[in-house]
Amino acid sequence: MSLSISEALSESKQLAGYSDSSRLDAELFLAAALNCSREYIYTWPNDEVSRRQLNTYHSYLERRRGGEPVAYILGRQAFWDFNLTVNESVLIPRPETEQLVEWAIDLLSCCSSDCVHIADLGTGSGAIALALASTNHFWQLSAVDVSEGALKVARMNAEELNLTNIDYIHASWCDGFTQDKFDLIVANPPYVAKGDPHLREGDLPFEPELALISDESGKADIRQIAQSSREFLKDDSWLLLEHGYDQKQEVEIILKRLGYKDIECRQDYAGIDRMTIGKWFV
Ligand code: GLN
């Protein structure tokens, strides 16, 4: 059996009820199976899809029907200016985390660029560290993760992007630092409470629990990061944290009690309280 591109795409119906973006998913799967761009698919709807390509495409559709995230099926996720490699060892980078990067860049804009040192705690795929490292090649990034699997993915992404201003630390939060002092410590830590019903929705059941779930109703890791970062922040420098939609006040209290000043929360584009900064004075 052979099908044209447009006939193959009409099979996106199979994903109805399994995905909110069935047509887009199918386009991405077909483009990957054909090793071409989505634009090619629109331009050449009558091109024939070979049997081998069709098999690959069908295997993607099948996996998607099983709930697997598109990013894990294709092994890629767009973030910032890049197309990152991702796998089950890492959280799939979210668009709202790009706003965390934008805020980090704003905070760093007043630093003279020659000796800026930034830590990305729980780097996962490297998304935040890579976006910052590519913004200014003089900035030095420390990408930290407790998961060897995640660090492997982060390294792979950095290599593909030719970014060399990153070092990798296999440790939990600040445990791997010694004499280091940073101009900014940024983290998208796990902040979802154990048993939260969101964990059963969308892509989350496939993502590493280590990157999602935290004790104390999702606050334990935020508290630990805020506490241990104080020792490794330069005077007048910032801690920037992503957090859950309902954690603004609790994060503010944690930072205040630990002595951070100028605490401010910002919303993401969806209007959700999503990230908070605190300034550290020695
Ligand atoms: N923002 C993610 C979600 O709720 C969670 C990521 C995280 O815990 N850092 O889908």
py3Dmol code that shows the C-alpha trace and the ligand (Angstrom):
import py3Dmol

protein = """\
ATOM      1  CA  MET A   1       0.000   0.000   0.000  1.00  0.00           C
ATOM      2  CA  SER A   2       1.280   3.468  -0.757  1.00  0.00           C
ATOM      3  CA  LEU A   3      -0.190   6.787   0.311  1.00  0.00           C
ATOM      4  CA  SER A   4       0.324  10.429  -0.599  1.00  0.00           C
ATOM      5  CA  ILE A   5       1.424  12.940   2.002  1.00  0.00           C
ATOM      6  CA  SER A   6      -2.107  14.365   2.278  1.00  0.00           C
ATOM      7  CA  GLU A   7      -3.634  10.878   2.601  1.00  0.00           C
ATOM      8  CA  ALA A   8      -1.142  10.004   5.319  1.00  0.00           C
ATOM      9  CA  LEU A   9      -1.965  13.238   7.153  1.00  0.00           C
ATOM     10  CA  SER A  10      -5.659  12.460   7.117  1.00  0.00           C
ATOM     11  CA  GLU A  11      -4.779   9.608   9.488  1.00  0.00           C
ATOM     12  CA  SER A  12      -4.335  12.287  12.162  1.00  0.00           C
ATOM     13  CA  LYS A  13      -7.999  11.480  12.923  1.00  0.00           C
ATOM     14  CA  GLN A  14      -6.661   8.431  14.740  1.00  0.00           C
ATOM     15  CA  LEU A  15      -5.294  10.776  17.388  1.00  0.00           C
ATOM     16  CA  ALA A  16      -8.602  12.515  18.106  1.00  0.00           C
ATOM     17  CA  GLY A  17      -9.414  11.925  21.767  1.00  0.00           C
ATOM     18  CA  TYR A  18      -5.754  11.165  22.528  1.00  0.00           C
ATOM     19  CA  SER A  19      -4.224  14.551  21.737  1.00  0.00           C
ATOM     20  CA  ASP A  20      -5.471  18.164  21.737  1.00  0.00           C
ATOM     21  CA  SER A  21      -3.214  18.872  18.778  1.00  0.00           C
ATOM     22  CA  SER A  22      -3.759  15.838  16.582  1.00  0.00           C
ATOM     23  CA  ARG A  23      -3.144  17.527  13.211  1.00  0.00           C
ATOM     24  CA  LEU A  24       0.035  19.239  14.401  1.00  0.00           C
ATOM     25  CA  ASP A  25       1.296  16.002  15.988  1.00  0.00           C
ATOM     26  CA  ALA A  26       0.677  14.123  12.734  1.00  0.00           C
ATOM     27  CA  GLU A  27       2.501  16.786  10.711  1.00  0.00           C
ATOM     28  CA  LEU A  28       5.501  16.616  13.019  1.00  0.00           C
ATOM     29  CA  PHE A  29       5.523  12.807  12.880  1.00  0.00           C
ATOM     30  CA  LEU A  30       5.249  12.694   9.090  1.00  0.00           C
ATOM     31  CA  ALA A  31       7.943  15.339   8.646  1.00  0.00           C
ATOM     32  CA  ALA A  32      10.231  13.282  10.933  1.00  0.00           C
ATOM     33  CA  ALA A  33       9.446  10.039   9.083  1.00  0.00           C
ATOM     34  CA  LEU A  34      10.183  11.730   5.739  1.00  0.00           C
ATOM     35  CA  ASN A  35      13.158  13.601   7.195  1.00  0.00           C
ATOM     36  CA  CYS A  36      11.831  16.850   5.805  1.00  0.00           C
ATOM     37  CA  SER A  37      10.352  20.106   7.110  1.00  0.00           C
ATOM     38  CA  ARG A  38       6.670  20.768   7.791  1.00  0.00           C
ATOM     39  CA  GLU A  39       6.820  23.361   4.994  1.00  0.00           C
ATOM     40  CA  TYR A  40       7.752  20.565   2.553  1.00  0.00           C
ATOM     41  CA  ILE A  41       4.654  18.660   3.605  1.00  0.00           C
ATOM     42  CA  TYR A  42       2.418  21.645   2.833  1.00  0.00           C
ATOM     43  CA  THR A  43       4.161  22.277  -0.482  1.00  0.00           C
ATOM     44  CA  TRP A  44       4.122  18.706  -1.817  1.00  0.00           C
ATOM     45  CA  PRO A  45       0.863  17.095  -0.605  1.00  0.00           C
ATOM     46  CA  ASN A  46       0.794  14.672  -3.538  1.00  0.00           C
ATOM     47  CA  ASP A  47       4.281  13.242  -3.000  1.00  0.00           C
ATOM     48  CA  GLU A  48       4.271   9.551  -2.246  1.00  0.00           C
ATOM     49  CA  VAL A  49       5.217   8.222   1.176  1.00  0.00           C
ATOM     50  CA  SER A  50       7.274   5.026   0.932  1.00  0.00           C
ATOM     51  CA  ARG A  51       6.292   1.880   2.814  1.00  0.00           C
ATOM     52  CA  ARG A  52       9.250   2.243   5.178  1.00  0.00           C
ATOM     53  CA  GLN A  53       8.397   5.882   5.913  1.00  0.00           C
ATOM     54  CA  LEU A  54       4.774   4.944   6.451  1.00  0.00           C
ATOM     55  CA  ASN A  55       5.774   2.252   8.958  1.00  0.00           C
ATOM     56  CA  THR A  56       7.810   4.778  10.907  1.00  0.00           C
ATOM     57  CA  TYR A  57       4.940   7.275  10.806  1.00  0.00           C
ATOM     58  CA  HIS A  58       2.452   4.652  11.992  1.00  0.00           C
ATOM     59  CA  SER A  59       4.706   3.640  14.865  1.00  0.00           C
ATOM     60  CA  TYR A  60       4.781   7.307  16.015  1.00  0.00           C
ATOM     61  CA  LEU A  61       0.977   7.557  15.812  1.00  0.00           C
ATOM     62  CA  GLU A  62       0.671   4.345  17.818  1.00  0.00           C
ATOM     63  CA  ARG A  63       2.979   5.610  20.551  1.00  0.00           C
ATOM     64  CA  ARG A  64       1.073   8.890  20.703  1.00  0.00           C
ATOM     65  CA  ARG A  65      -2.176   6.968  21.120  1.00  0.00           C
ATOM     66  CA  GLY A  66      -0.513   5.386  24.149  1.00  0.00           C
ATOM     67  CA  GLY A  67      -0.134   8.895  25.610  1.00  0.00           C
ATOM     68  CA  GLU A  68       3.606   9.303  25.040  1.00  0.00           C
ATOM     69  CA  PRO A  69       4.633  12.974  24.640  1.00  0.00           C
ATOM     70  CA  VAL A  70       5.483  14.105  21.095  1.00  0.00           C
ATOM     71  CA  ALA A  71       8.835  15.413  22.392  1.00  0.00           C
ATOM     72  CA  TYR A  72       9.876  11.962  23.658  1.00  0.00           C
ATOM     73  CA  ILE A  73       8.635  10.203  20.504  1.00  0.00           C
ATOM     74  CA  LEU A  74      10.681  12.518  18.283  1.00  0.00           C
ATOM     75  CA  GLY A  75      13.459  13.053  20.823  1.00  0.00           C
ATOM     76  CA  ARG A  76      13.329  16.799  20.186  1.00  0.00           C
ATOM     77  CA  GLN A  77      11.734  19.887  21.720  1.00  0.00           C
ATOM     78  CA  ALA A  78      11.887  23.506  20.581  1.00  0.00           C
ATOM     79  CA  PHE A  79      13.138  25.880  23.278  1.00  0.00           C
ATOM     80  CA  TRP A  80      14.521  29.408  22.899  1.00  0.00           C
ATOM     81  CA  ASP A  81      16.370  29.479  19.557  1.00  0.00           C
ATOM     82  CA  PHE A  82      17.069  25.759  19.567  1.00  0.00           C
ATOM     83  CA  ASN A  83      15.707  22.353  18.892  1.00  0.00           C
ATOM     84  CA  LEU A  84      16.907  20.389  21.917  1.00  0.00           C
ATOM     85  CA  THR A  85      17.445  16.669  22.273  1.00  0.00           C
ATOM     86  CA  VAL A  86      15.217  15.287  25.029  1.00  0.00           C
ATOM     87  CA  ASN A  87      14.519  11.849  26.459  1.00  0.00           C
ATOM     88  CA  GLU A  88      12.804  10.288  29.482  1.00  0.00           C
ATOM     89  CA  SER A  89      15.680  11.401  31.748  1.00  0.00           C
ATOM     90  CA  VAL A  90      14.673  15.044  31.433  1.00  0.00           C
ATOM     91  CA  LEU A  91      11.656  17.274  31.851  1.00  0.00           C
ATOM     92  CA  ILE A  92      10.325  18.533  28.514  1.00  0.00           C
ATOM     93  CA  PRO A  93      11.223  22.250  28.480  1.00  0.00           C
ATOM     94  CA  ARG A  94       8.121  24.446  28.723  1.00  0.00           C
ATOM     95  CA  PRO A  95       7.495  27.789  26.984  1.00  0.00           C
ATOM     96  CA  GLU A  96       7.045  29.534  30.373  1.00  0.00           C
ATOM     97  CA  THR A  97      10.635  28.654  31.254  1.00  0.00           C
ATOM     98  CA  GLU A  98      11.723  30.837  28.306  1.00  0.00           C
ATOM     99  CA  GLN A  99      10.327  33.745  30.308  1.00  0.00           C
ATOM    100  CA  LEU A 100      12.527  32.725  33.227  1.00  0.00           C
ATOM    101  CA  VAL A 101      15.486  32.999  30.832  1.00  0.00           C
ATOM    102  CA  GLU A 102      14.313  36.446  29.680  1.00  0.00           C
ATOM    103  CA  TRP A 103      14.147  37.630  33.273  1.00  0.00           C
ATOM    104  CA  ALA A 104      17.606  36.197  33.975  1.00  0.00           C
ATOM    105  CA  ILE A 105      18.998  38.153  31.011  1.00  0.00           C
ATOM    106  CA  ASP A 106      17.353  41.363  32.313  1.00  0.00           C
ATOM    107  CA  LEU A 107      18.885  40.799  35.744  1.00  0.00           C
ATOM    108  CA  LEU A 108      22.333  40.237  34.251  1.00  0.00           C
ATOM    109  CA  SER A 109      22.211  43.197  31.893  1.00  0.00           C
ATOM    110  CA  CYS A 110      23.678  45.481  34.567  1.00  0.00           C
ATOM    111  CA  CYS A 111      26.719  43.202  35.165  1.00  0.00           C
ATOM    112  CA  SER A 112      29.904  43.955  33.233  1.00  0.00           C
ATOM    113  CA  SER A 113      30.121  40.918  31.015  1.00  0.00           C
ATOM    114  CA  ASP A 114      33.695  39.680  31.509  1.00  0.00           C
ATOM    115  CA  CYS A 115      33.394  37.612  34.691  1.00  0.00           C
ATOM    116  CA  VAL A 116      29.716  36.745  35.033  1.00  0.00           C
ATOM    117  CA  HIS A 117      29.178  33.345  36.620  1.00  0.00           C
ATOM    118  CA  ILE A 118      25.719  31.763  36.590  1.00  0.00           C
ATOM    119  CA  ALA A 119      24.449  28.500  38.095  1.00  0.00           C
ATOM    120  CA  ASP A 120      21.496  26.576  36.660  1.00  0.00           C
ATOM    121  CA  LEU A 121      20.387  24.154  39.374  1.00  0.00           C
ATOM    122  CA  GLY A 122      18.581  21.059  38.094  1.00  0.00           C
ATOM    123  CA  THR A 123      19.517  21.806  34.524  1.00  0.00           C
ATOM    124  CA  GLY A 124      17.769  18.763  32.992  1.00  0.00           C
ATOM    125  CA  SER A 125      18.108  19.030  29.206  1.00  0.00           C
ATOM    126  CA  GLY A 126      20.269  22.111  29.799  1.00  0.00           C
ATOM    127  CA  ALA A 127      17.539  24.388  28.464  1.00  0.00           C
ATOM    128  CA  ILE A 128      18.126  27.382  30.760  1.00  0.00           C
ATOM    129  CA  ALA A 129      21.925  27.050  30.850  1.00  0.00           C
ATOM    130  CA  LEU A 130      22.151  26.730  27.067  1.00  0.00           C
ATOM    131  CA  ALA A 131      19.888  29.718  26.426  1.00  0.00           C
ATOM    132  CA  LEU A 132      22.011  31.866  28.765  1.00  0.00           C
ATOM    133  CA  ALA A 133      25.319  30.495  27.471  1.00  0.00           C
ATOM    134  CA  SER A 134      24.288  31.326  23.911  1.00  0.00           C
ATOM    135  CA  THR A 135      23.146  34.843  24.853  1.00  0.00           C
ATOM    136  CA  ASN A 136      26.625  35.873  25.926  1.00  0.00           C
ATOM    137  CA  HIS A 137      29.669  33.711  25.245  1.00  0.00           C
ATOM    138  CA  PHE A 138      31.590  35.477  28.015  1.00  0.00           C
ATOM    139  CA  TRP A 139      29.109  34.333  30.645  1.00  0.00           C
ATOM    140  CA  GLN A 140      30.293  31.197  32.432  1.00  0.00           C
ATOM    141  CA  LEU A 141      27.574  28.687  33.265  1.00  0.00           C
ATOM    142  CA  SER A 142      27.584  25.903  35.842  1.00  0.00           C
ATOM    143  CA  ALA A 143      24.913  23.364  34.926  1.00  0.00           C
ATOM    144  CA  VAL A 144      24.063  21.198  37.923  1.00  0.00           C
ATOM    145  CA  ASP A 145      21.989  18.042  38.065  1.00  0.00           C
ATOM    146  CA  VAL A 146      21.723  15.078  40.406  1.00  0.00           C
ATOM    147  CA  SER A 147      20.800  12.869  37.443  1.00  0.00           C
ATOM    148  CA  GLU A 148      23.684  11.503  35.326  1.00  0.00           C
ATOM    149  CA  GLY A 149      21.171  10.838  32.551  1.00  0.00           C
ATOM    150  CA  ALA A 150      20.110  14.475  32.513  1.00  0.00           C
ATOM    151  CA  LEU A 151      23.697  15.759  32.446  1.00  0.00           C
ATOM    152  CA  LYS A 152      24.387  13.495  29.488  1.00  0.00           C
ATOM    153  CA  VAL A 153      21.497  15.095  27.587  1.00  0.00           C
ATOM    154  CA  ALA A 154      22.621  18.619  28.582  1.00  0.00           C
ATOM    155  CA  ARG A 155      26.171  17.896  27.357  1.00  0.00           C
ATOM    156  CA  MET A 156      24.868  16.467  24.100  1.00  0.00           C
ATOM    157  CA  ASN A 157      22.788  19.602  23.493  1.00  0.00           C
ATOM    158  CA  ALA A 158      25.725  21.901  24.282  1.00  0.00           C
ATOM    159  CA  GLU A 159      27.945  19.972  21.888  1.00  0.00           C
ATOM    160  CA  GLU A 160      25.381  20.196  19.125  1.00  0.00           C
ATOM    161  CA  LEU A 161      25.117  23.960  19.684  1.00  0.00           C
ATOM    162  CA  ASN A 162      28.896  24.377  19.978  1.00  0.00           C
ATOM    163  CA  LEU A 163      28.568  26.012  23.394  1.00  0.00           C
ATOM    164  CA  THR A 164      31.697  25.643  25.452  1.00  0.00           C
ATOM    165  CA  ASN A 165      31.099  28.194  28.240  1.00  0.00           C
ATOM    166  CA  ILE A 166      29.321  25.627  30.436  1.00  0.00           C
ATOM    167  CA  ASP A 167      30.697  23.280  33.065  1.00  0.00           C
ATOM    168  CA  TYR A 168      28.702  20.349  34.373  1.00  0.00           C
ATOM    169  CA  ILE A 169      28.373  19.407  38.025  1.00  0.00           C
ATOM    170  CA  HIS A 170      26.889  16.117  39.133  1.00  0.00           C
ATOM    171  CA  ALA A 171      25.372  17.070  42.481  1.00  0.00           C
ATOM    172  CA  SER A 172      22.211  17.910  44.358  1.00  0.00           C
ATOM    173  CA  TRP A 173      21.522  21.675  44.250  1.00  0.00           C
ATOM    174  CA  CYS A 174      24.523  23.522  45.778  1.00  0.00           C
ATOM    175  CA  ASP A 175      26.265  20.436  47.224  1.00  0.00           C
ATOM    176  CA  GLY A 176      28.877  20.379  44.451  1.00  0.00           C
ATOM    177  CA  PHE A 177      30.063  23.976  44.898  1.00  0.00           C
ATOM    178  CA  THR A 178      33.157  24.823  46.914  1.00  0.00           C
ATOM    179  CA  GLN A 179      34.598  28.306  46.538  1.00  0.00           C
ATOM    180  CA  ASP A 180      32.194  29.292  43.768  1.00  0.00           C
ATOM    181  CA  LYS A 181      30.369  32.608  43.902  1.00  0.00           C
ATOM    182  CA  PHE A 182      27.646  33.387  41.406  1.00  0.00           C
ATOM    183  CA  ASP A 183      26.093  36.541  39.948  1.00  0.00           C
ATOM    184  CA  LEU A 184      22.864  34.632  39.458  1.00  0.00           C
ATOM    185  CA  ILE A 185      21.517  31.284  40.593  1.00  0.00           C
ATOM    186  CA  VAL A 186      18.537  30.150  38.552  1.00  0.00           C
ATOM    187  CA  ALA A 187      16.431  27.022  38.939  1.00  0.00           C
ATOM    188  CA  ASN A 188      13.353  25.353  37.589  1.00  0.00           C
ATOM    189  CA  PRO A 189      13.164  22.797  40.398  1.00  0.00           C
ATOM    190  CA  PRO A 190      10.542  20.140  41.050  1.00  0.00           C
ATOM    191  CA  TYR A 191       7.602  21.900  42.702  1.00  0.00           C
ATOM    192  CA  VAL A 192       4.536  19.720  42.186  1.00  0.00           C
ATOM    193  CA  ALA A 193       3.036  18.167  45.340  1.00  0.00           C
ATOM    194  CA  LYS A 194       2.964  14.389  45.651  1.00  0.00           C
ATOM    195  CA  GLY A 195      -0.478  13.130  44.621  1.00  0.00           C
ATOM    196  CA  ASP A 196      -1.360  16.323  42.699  1.00  0.00           C
ATOM    197  CA  PRO A 197      -3.970  15.293  40.077  1.00  0.00           C
ATOM    198  CA  HIS A 198      -2.011  17.205  37.356  1.00  0.00           C
ATOM    199  CA  LEU A 199       0.593  14.448  37.559  1.00  0.00           C
ATOM    200  CA  ARG A 200      -1.876  12.147  35.814  1.00  0.00           C
ATOM    201  CA  GLU A 201      -2.521  14.582  32.950  1.00  0.00           C
ATOM    202  CA  GLY A 202      -0.906  15.337  29.587  1.00  0.00           C
ATOM    203  CA  ASP A 203       2.802  14.609  29.304  1.00  0.00           C
ATOM    204  CA  LEU A 204       3.472  14.504  33.055  1.00  0.00           C
ATOM    205  CA  PRO A 205       2.976  10.732  33.636  1.00  0.00           C
ATOM    206  CA  PHE A 206       5.912  10.121  31.257  1.00  0.00           C
ATOM    207  CA  GLU A 207       8.281  12.686  32.744  1.00  0.00           C
ATOM    208  CA  PRO A 208      10.811  11.926  35.521  1.00  0.00           C
ATOM    209  CA  GLU A 209       9.262  12.278  38.991  1.00  0.00           C
ATOM    210  CA  LEU A 210      12.621  13.570  40.160  1.00  0.00           C
ATOM    211  CA  ALA A 211      12.107  16.665  38.004  1.00  0.00           C
ATOM    212  CA  LEU A 212       8.466  17.200  38.980  1.00  0.00           C
ATOM    213  CA  ILE A 213       7.636  16.166  42.530  1.00  0.00           C
ATOM    214  CA  SER A 214       8.836  17.724  45.758  1.00  0.00           C
ATOM    215  CA  ASP A 215       7.974  17.096  49.428  1.00  0.00           C
ATOM    216  CA  GLU A 216       6.247  19.634  51.690  1.00  0.00           C
ATOM    217  CA  SER A 217       3.426  20.102  49.164  1.00  0.00           C
ATOM    218  CA  GLY A 218       5.961  20.876  46.450  1.00  0.00           C
ATOM    219  CA  LYS A 219       8.077  23.350  48.437  1.00  0.00           C
ATOM    220  CA  ALA A 220      10.900  21.244  49.878  1.00  0.00           C
ATOM    221  CA  ASP A 221      13.363  21.724  47.021  1.00  0.00           C
ATOM    222  CA  ILE A 222      12.609  25.430  46.646  1.00  0.00           C
ATOM    223  CA  ARG A 223      13.313  25.849  50.371  1.00  0.00           C
ATOM    224  CA  GLN A 224      16.540  23.836  50.153  1.00  0.00           C
ATOM    225  CA  ILE A 225      17.778  25.771  47.119  1.00  0.00           C
ATOM    226  CA  ALA A 226      16.975  29.132  48.723  1.00  0.00           C
ATOM    227  CA  GLN A 227      18.729  28.103  51.904  1.00  0.00           C
ATOM    228  CA  SER A 228      21.894  26.687  50.374  1.00  0.00           C
ATOM    229  CA  SER A 229      22.261  29.306  47.617  1.00  0.00           C
ATOM    230  CA  ARG A 230      22.976  32.071  50.152  1.00  0.00           C
ATOM    231  CA  GLU A 231      26.502  30.783  50.650  1.00  0.00           C
ATOM    232  CA  PHE A 232      27.257  30.883  46.927  1.00  0.00           C
ATOM    233  CA  LEU A 233      25.740  34.183  45.803  1.00  0.00           C
ATOM    234  CA  LYS A 234      27.903  37.278  45.427  1.00  0.00           C
ATOM    235  CA  ASP A 235      26.805  40.349  47.358  1.00  0.00           C
ATOM    236  CA  ASP A 236      23.826  42.025  45.639  1.00  0.00           C
ATOM    237  CA  SER A 237      23.123  39.119  43.320  1.00  0.00           C
ATOM    238  CA  TRP A 238      19.924  37.259  42.541  1.00  0.00           C
ATOM    239  CA  LEU A 239      18.230  33.944  43.082  1.00  0.00           C
ATOM    240  CA  LEU A 240      15.587  33.318  40.408  1.00  0.00           C
ATOM    241  CA  LEU A 241      13.123  30.461  40.851  1.00  0.00           C
ATOM    242  CA  GLU A 242      10.333  29.006  38.767  1.00  0.00           C
ATOM    243  CA  HIS A 243       7.436  27.757  40.895  1.00  0.00           C
ATOM    244  CA  GLY A 244       3.871  26.483  40.837  1.00  0.00           C
ATOM    245  CA  TYR A 245       0.789  28.565  40.041  1.00  0.00           C
ATOM    246  CA  ASP A 246      -0.278  28.739  43.707  1.00  0.00           C
ATOM    247  CA  GLN A 247       3.138  29.077  45.398  1.00  0.00           C
ATOM    248  CA  LYS A 248       3.777  32.828  45.090  1.00  0.00           C
ATOM    249  CA  GLN A 249       3.090  33.633  48.734  1.00  0.00           C
ATOM    250  CA  GLU A 250       4.815  30.592  50.152  1.00  0.00           C
ATOM    251  CA  VAL A 251       7.937  31.248  48.082  1.00  0.00           C
ATOM    252  CA  GLU A 252       7.911  34.873  49.204  1.00  0.00           C
ATOM    253  CA  ILE A 253       7.727  33.794  52.853  1.00  0.00           C
ATOM    254  CA  ILE A 254      10.555  31.272  52.391  1.00  0.00           C
ATOM    255  CA  LEU A 255      12.818  33.885  50.769  1.00  0.00           C
ATOM    256  CA  LYS A 256      11.965  36.581  53.326  1.00  0.00           C
ATOM    257  CA  ARG A 257      12.681  34.304  56.295  1.00  0.00           C
ATOM    258  CA  LEU A 258      16.023  33.361  54.787  1.00  0.00           C
ATOM    259  CA  GLY A 259      17.032  37.014  54.502  1.00  0.00           C
ATOM    260  CA  TYR A 260      16.500  37.705  50.794  1.00  0.00           C
ATOM    261  CA  LYS A 261      15.456  41.246  49.883  1.00  0.00           C
ATOM    262  CA  ASP A 262      13.662  42.950  46.962  1.00  0.00           C
ATOM    263  CA  ILE A 263      11.484  39.890  46.427  1.00  0.00           C
ATOM    264  CA  GLU A 264       9.335  40.093  43.311  1.00  0.00           C
ATOM    265  CA  CYS A 265       7.053  37.658  41.519  1.00  0.00           C
ATOM    266  CA  ARG A 266       6.226  37.716  37.822  1.00  0.00           C
ATOM    267  CA  GLN A 267       3.502  36.028  35.833  1.00  0.00           C
ATOM    268  CA  ASP A 268       3.972  33.955  32.719  1.00  0.00           C
ATOM    269  CA  TYR A 269       2.147  34.734  29.449  1.00  0.00           C
ATOM    270  CA  ALA A 270      -0.796  32.691  30.687  1.00  0.00           C
ATOM    271  CA  GLY A 271      -1.154  35.159  33.575  1.00  0.00           C
ATOM    272  CA  ILE A 272       0.029  32.609  36.160  1.00  0.00           C
ATOM    273  CA  ASP A 273       2.310  33.620  39.053  1.00  0.00           C
ATOM    274  CA  ARG A 274       5.268  31.614  37.804  1.00  0.00           C
ATOM    275  CA  MET A 275       8.643  32.941  38.976  1.00  0.00           C
ATOM    276  CA  THR A 276      10.133  34.862  41.868  1.00  0.00           C
ATOM    277  CA  ILE A 277      13.433  36.627  42.500  1.00  0.00           C
ATOM    278  CA  GLY A 278      15.166  37.525  45.717  1.00  0.00           C
ATOM    279  CA  LYS A 279      18.345  39.561  46.156  1.00  0.00           C
ATOM    280  CA  TRP A 280      21.093  38.394  48.465  1.00  0.00           C
ATOM    281  CA  PHE A 281      23.133  40.899  50.480  1.00  0.00           C
ATOM    282  CA  VAL A 282      26.056  39.516  52.453  1.00  0.00           C
TER     283      VAL A 282
END
"""
ligand_1 = """\
10
LIG
N 5.679 23.360 35.050
C 5.603 21.935 35.154
C 4.160 21.480 35.150
O 3.425 21.712 36.061
C 6.313 21.374 36.341
C 7.779 21.563 36.195
C 8.469 21.540 37.482
O 8.074 20.929 38.479
N 9.567 22.203 37.500
O 3.756 20.909 34.186
"""
view = py3Dmol.view(width=600, height=400)
view.addModel(protein, "pdb")
view.setStyle({"model": 0}, {"cartoon": {"style": "trace"}})
view.addModel(ligand_1, "xyz")
view.setStyle({"model": 1}, {"stick": {}})
view.zoomTo()
view.show()
